[in-house]
Amino acid sequence: MPRVCTGVPCEHRAVPFVVAAALLAAGAIFGYLRLARPLVPDPAERAALAEAVGAVDRELAANLELTALFDQTRQPIVLENGEFARHRATLERAAPAIFTAVAELYARVAEAESAMERRGPANSLKDEDRAIVERWEGDARGAQRALREALGFKPVAGPRAAIARLRGSRLPG
């Protein structure tokens, strides 16, 4: 004879759904923990980034020394850009946010050099040209700080790592 449910709740019918919900929750927690583990960069890529940052940082330091020499002598100088050109791809791949600022800075090198070459009476420099050179110097110092901070990034973990893995990227950008 089949069991007839009386006024008492039929808990025996809900058990499979409770078990399924518990298994589903356990699976979701396990999946999240697996996805949220720290995302560390590839050691070879990290070494390439360190080399690129060091080279471009030294080049910017040399350019800042040259602009200091310009401030003292008022003789036009030629700024260096070889190391940035050499490490451009590495910076663009490993540190895209910083790359944008550094690339914009190097795009303005010609403008800064031209401002140093323009002369007024008695070898004077126009205020607009002086502002261009000083702005470039300030931005170069900011780019140096940003480059140095790029090496201090910690591995991404938690929800940001999970989202990066779900999107298929190595590191969130």
C-alpha positions in Angstrom: 0.0 0.0 0.0 1.5 3.4 -0.9 2.3 5.8 1.8 -0.1 8.6 2.1 1.1 11.9 3.4 -0.8 13.1 6.3 -0.7 16.6 7.8 2.9 16.0 8.9 5.5 17.4 6.3 6.8 14.7 4.0 10.5 15.2 4.7 11.6 12.0 3.0 10.7 13.6 -0.4 12.9 16.7 0.2 16.0 14.7 1.1 17.3 14.3 -2.5 16.9 18.0 -3.2 18.7 18.9 0.0 21.6 16.5 -0.9 21.8 17.9 -4.4 21.8 21.5 -3.1 24.6 20.6 -0.6 26.7 19.0 -3.3 26.1 22.0 -5.6 27.2 24.4 -2.9 30.3 22.3 -2.1 31.1 22.2 -5.8 30.7 26.0 -6.1 33.0 26.6 -3.1 35.6 24.2 -4.4 35.5 25.8 -7.9 35.8 29.3 -6.5 38.7 28.3 -4.3 40.4 26.7 -7.3 39.8 29.8 -9.5 40.7 32.3 -6.8 44.2 30.9 -6.0 47.0 33.4 -6.5 47.9 34.2 -10.1 51.7 34.6 -10.3 53.5 35.8 -13.4 55.8 33.6 -15.4 59.3 33.8 -13.9 60.8 34.4 -17.4 58.3 37.2 -18.1 59.0 38.7 -14.7 62.8 38.6 -15.4 62.2 40.3 -18.8 60.1 43.0 -17.1 62.8 43.6 -14.5 65.4 44.0 -17.3 63.2 46.3 -19.3 62.3 48.5 -16.3 65.9 48.7 -15.3 67.1 49.7 -18.8 64.3 52.3 -19.3 64.7 53.7 -15.8 68.5 54.2 -16.4 67.7 55.9 -19.7 65.2 58.2 -18.1 67.8 59.0 -15.4 70.3 59.9 -18.1 67.8 62.1 -19.9 67.0 63.9 -16.7 70.8 64.5 -16.2 70.9 65.9 -19.7 68.0 68.2 -19.1 69.8 69.4 -15.9 72.8 70.1 -18.0 70.6 72.0 -20.4 69.2 74.1 -17.5 72.8 75.1 -16.6 74.3 75.7 -20.0 71.3 76.5 -22.2 72.9 74.4 -24.9 70.5 72.1 -26.8 70.8 68.4 -26.1 69.6 65.2 -27.7 67.6 62.9 -25.5 68.1 59.1 -25.6 65.4 56.7 -26.6 67.1 53.5 -27.7 66.4 51.4 -24.6 62.7 52.2 -24.7 62.5 51.2 -28.3 64.4 47.9 -27.5 62.1 47.0 -24.6 58.8 48.4 -25.9 57.2 45.0 -26.6 58.1 43.7 -23.1 56.6 46.7 -21.4 53.5 46.7 -23.5 52.9 43.0 -22.7 53.8 42.9 -19.1 52.8 46.4 -17.8 50.2 47.9 -20.2 49.0 50.7 -17.9 52.5 51.9 -17.3 53.5 51.4 -20.9 50.9 54.0 -22.0 52.4 56.7 -19.9 55.9 55.9 -20.8 55.1 55.7 -24.5 53.4 59.1 -24.4 56.4 60.5 -22.6 58.8 59.2 -25.3 56.4 60.5 -28.0 57.1 64.0 -26.7 60.9 63.7 -26.8 61.0 65.5 -30.2 58.9 68.3 -28.9 61.1 68.8 -25.8 64.3 68.7 -28.0 62.8 71.3 -30.4 61.9 73.5 -27.4 65.5 73.4 -26.2 66.8 74.4 -29.7 64.5 77.5 -30.2 66.2 80.7 -29.1 65.2 84.2 -28.6 67.4 87.3 -28.3 70.6 86.9 -26.3 70.2 83.1 -26.3 67.1 83.3 -24.2 64.4 80.7 -24.0 60.7 81.5 -24.4 58.4 80.8 -21.4 56.4 78.3 -23.5 59.5 76.4 -24.4 60.7 76.4 -20.9 57.3 75.0 -19.8 57.5 72.2 -22.4 60.9 71.1 -21.1 59.9 71.4 -17.4 56.7 69.4 -18.1 58.7 66.7 -19.8 61.1 66.5 -16.9 58.2 66.2 -14.4 56.5 63.5 -16.5 59.8 61.7 -16.8 60.2 61.6 -13.0 56.6 60.3 -12.7 57.3 57.6 -15.3 60.4 56.5 -13.4 58.3 56.1 -10.2 55.7 54.2 -12.1 58.3 51.9 -13.7 59.8 51.1 -10.3 56.4 50.4 -8.8 55.7 47.9 -11.7 58.2 45.6 -10.1 56.5 45.7 -6.8 53.1 44.3 -7.9 52.0 41.4 -5.8 50.4 38.3 -7.2 46.7 38.7 -7.8 44.4 36.5 -5.7 40.7 36.2 -4.8 37.9 37.5 -7.0 40.3 39.4 -9.3 42.2 36.1 -10.0 39.0 34.2 -10.5 37.7 36.8 -13.0 41.1 36.8 -14.8 41.0 33.0 -15.1 37.4 33.0 -16.4 38.3 35.6 -19.0 41.3 33.5 -20.1 44.0 36.1 -19.3 47.2 35.4 -17.3 47.0 38.6 -15.3 44.2 41.2 -15.1 45.0 44.4 -17.0 
